[in-house]
Amino acid sequence: MSEKHFCSCTDHKCPMNPVNHDKGCDLCVQKCLKLNEIPSCFFKKISLDRPENEDYTFRGFAAFVEKYLKEK
């Protein structure tokens, strides 16, 4: 990749992370859609805290948003 990708994910061991290939976010998004999950970059936009129980599901994301919007 010639340009630095904007990905905010710090899990560089993940094979889907854009630092490990030249396909941008596509592989991560495809994996998350298949698993009915939300990519970690959406969580990081709200807070750098990790979701409780590593719950990246749609329901887990909704709870994460609810929790951090109440704190603001």
N, C-alpha and C positions, 0 to 999 in steps of 0.2 A: 504494500500500500504506500503510495507516495505521499499522501496527505495524512495528517494525524486524524484519526477517527474520533468523534465526539463521545463515544461510549463511556459512561460513568461507572461501569462495572469494574470492580477491583479484583474479581476472581479470574486472574490470568491463567490459571490452570485449566479452566473450563475450555474444552475444544471449540465451543460455540462463540467464545469471546473474539471480537474482531481483531485483536492483536495476534491471533493464531491462524488467520487465513485472510483472503482478499475479498470476501463476500459481504463485508459490512455487517449490519444487524440481521440480515435475512435468516441465517441459521438459528440464531437465538430466538427470534420471533416465531419461526416455524416450530421449533421445539416447544416453546411456551404455549402456542395455540393448540398443538397436539395434546398437551397435558392439561389444557384448560387453566393455564397460569398466566400471570402478568410478569413481564420482564422486570428484573431488579432495578433498572434505571427509573421506572415509574415510582417505585418506593423511595429511591434516593432523592427524587425531586421534592418529596415531602419531608423526609428526615433521613439522616445518615444512620439512624438506628436500624437494626435488622428486624424483620417481622418476627413476632413471637412464634415459637415452634417452627420457624422457617416456612411459614404458611404463605405461599405465593399464589394461592388460588384467587379467584375473583372475590369470593367471600372474605378471604384473608386480607385482600387489598382494601375492600370496603371497610373492614374493621380497623385497619391501619390508618386510613384516611380519617375515619371518625375519631379515633384516638388523638391524632396529631392536630386535627382542626380544632378540637375542644381546648387544647393547650394554648392555642394562639389567641 
